Structure formats: structure tokens, C-alpha cells
Amino acid sequence: MVLRIKSKTRKFLGARRWGAGNIKNRRGSGSRGGVGRAGKKHKFTRIVKYERERLSHKGFTPFRRVKLDVVSLDYALRAAQGKGEVQLKGYKVLGGGEISQPITIKASGFSKKAIEKIKQAGGQAVQL
């Protein structure tokens, strides 16, 4: 029969202060620098070292802002293979790549360079 060695952690389970040092060390929100994660003064060096993102929030995020995914002209040309028209709802078409044939691209957004290249090739850029 195999001898099973109990781990050290089993010995401390149920103890009041297992893993916390003195029982007073883990009590209350002071160990977290205030109420929850709100405090910035107390334990400031920890925040600077490990949680830089908590210091840099300025302003607010607009509620209705829609972030569009981006695609290049090359992708739009491949998507419209043989059809002559492609619909890219929720995407912004950027001017990367070359376009050789006239196609109609319907998308949520276009860059200035993309519109210029599409018109040079004889196509249309329709914004949804």
C-alpha cells in the first residue's frame, strides 16, 4: 500500500488565520487601500507597480460609441470575387492594398484614401 503524505495545507484548513499572518492583518478594507479597490492613497506604490491602469482614467466613455472593425481594400476585393458588390456592415474599409476592377463596396465607414482608390478603379463606395 502507498503511503499518502498529507500536505501542509490540510493541517491548517479550518484555522482562523491560515495564510494571513496575524488575524488583524486581513481584517477590513484597509488592506486594499480603502473601500474595495477605490483607494488610491494607501498602498500607492503597489498601484504604481502592478495596477498602472487605475491611475490613467480620464473623462468617460461615450455610451453609444460604436467601434468598427477594419478591413483593407484587398480583403474587400477578395470578398466580392465574381459578384461585383460586397456588403461589409460593421466594418471600416481602409486604403491598404490595390484595387483593379470596378466593384461596389457597401460598408459602415471608409477612409479618404479608400474612397479615392475605389473611384479611380471605377467603383462605388456606399456608406451604410
C-alpha positions in Angstrom: 0.0 0.0 0.0 1.2 3.5 -0.9 1.9 5.9 2.0 0.0 9.1 1.4 1.7 12.2 2.8 -0.7 14.9 4.0 0.1 18.3 2.6 0.8 21.2 4.9 -2.3 23.0 3.8 -4.5 20.2 5.1 -3.1 20.8 8.6 -4.2 24.5 8.5 -7.7 24.2 7.0 -10.3 25.4 9.5 -7.7 27.6 11.3 -8.7 31.2 11.7 -5.6 32.8 10.3 -4.3 30.4 7.7 -2.3 32.3 5.1 -3.0 35.7 6.6 -0.4 36.1 9.3 -1.9 37.7 12.4 -5.7 37.7 12.3 -5.7 41.5 12.3 -3.8 41.7 9.1 -6.7 40.6 6.8 -9.5 42.4 8.6 -11.4 45.3 6.9 -10.8 47.1 3.7 -7.7 48.9 4.8 -5.5 46.2 3.4 -7.0 47.0 0.0 -6.4 50.8 0.4 -9.9 52.0 1.1 -13.3 50.7 0.2 -12.9 47.8 -2.2 -10.5 48.8 -5.0 -11.3 52.5 -4.6 -8.4 53.8 -2.5 -5.5 55.4 -4.3 -3.5 56.9 -1.4 -3.0 53.9 0.8 -0.7 51.3 -0.8 0.2 53.7 -3.6 3.5 52.0 -4.5 1.6 48.8 -5.2 -0.8 50.5 -7.5 2.1 52.2 -9.4 3.9 48.9 -9.8 1.1 46.4 -10.5 -2.1 48.4 -11.5 -1.0 51.3 -13.7 -4.3 51.3 -15.5 -6.1 52.6 -12.3 -4.1 55.9 -12.4 -4.7 56.8 -16.0 -8.5 57.0 -16.4 -9.6 60.4 -17.6 -13.0 61.5 -18.8 -15.7 59.0 -19.7 -16.6 56.6 -22.5 -19.4 57.7 -24.7 -22.4 55.4 -24.2 -23.4 55.0 -27.9 -19.9 54.9 -29.5 -19.7 52.0 -32.0 -16.2 50.6 -32.5 -15.9 49.4 -36.1 -13.6 46.5 -37.2 -11.3 47.4 -40.0 -10.6 45.7 -43.3 -8.3 46.6 -46.2 -9.2 47.0 -49.9 -7.6 43.7 -50.7 -10.0 41.9 -48.3 -13.0 43.7 -49.9 -11.8 42.7 -53.4 -11.5 39.0 -52.3 -14.9 39.1 -50.6 -16.5 40.4 -53.8 -14.9 37.7 -56.0 -17.0 37.5 -59.2 -20.0 39.3 -57.7 -19.1 42.9 -58.3 -20.6 44.0 -55.0 -19.8 43.4 -51.3 -21.6 44.4 -48.1 -19.4 44.9 -45.0 -21.8 46.0 -42.2 -19.9 46.9 -39.0 -16.6 47.4 -40.8 -14.5 50.4 -41.9 -12.6 50.0 -45.2 -9.1 51.3 -45.1 -7.0 52.2 -48.2 -4.4 49.4 -47.8 -3.7 47.4 -51.0 -4.7 47.9 -54.6 -8.0 47.5 -56.4 -8.0 46.7 -60.1 -11.6 46.1 -61.0 -14.7 48.3 -60.5 -16.8 47.0 -57.6 -19.4 48.4 -55.3 -18.5 48.3 -51.6 -21.2 48.9 -49.0 -19.7 49.4 -45.6 -20.2 51.3 -42.3 -17.2 53.5 -42.9 -14.4 54.4 -45.3 -11.1 56.2 -45.1 -10.4 59.0 -47.6 -7.7 57.0 -49.3 -10.0 54.0 -49.7 -12.8 56.1 -51.4 -10.2 57.7 -53.7 -8.8 54.3 -54.8 -12.3 52.8 -55.3 -13.4 55.8 -57.5 -10.1 55.6 -59.5 -10.9 51.9 -60.3 -14.5 52.9 -61.5 -16.3 51.5 -58.5 -18.6 53.0 -55.8 -18.2 53.4 -52.1 -21.7 53.3 -50.4 -21.8 54.1 -46.7 -24.4 52.2 -44.7 
